[in-house]
């Protein structure tokens, strides 16, 4: 595959790594769709425990740095952006 395979070294953040890599390297145009296409439940693999949340954060930071899309502040913003989904439920 031209953009690289799914990196199985990530236990939780493999999808995030693939999205960052593909968007950064494929010259893909991103557009805003003003409608809900997927309604996902809260929780999942990344939120099972404090340990999993920390592992996800470490993996997210690793892929942020690997793909040159930011640093620690990017990780902080990514996590802060998710707070409303926990407050409103």
Secondary structure as UniProt FT lines:
FT   TURN            2..3
FT   TURN            8..9
FT   HELIX           14..25
FT   HELIX           45..47
FT   HELIX           50..66
FT   TURN            67..68
FT   HELIX           72..81
FT   HELIX           83..87
//
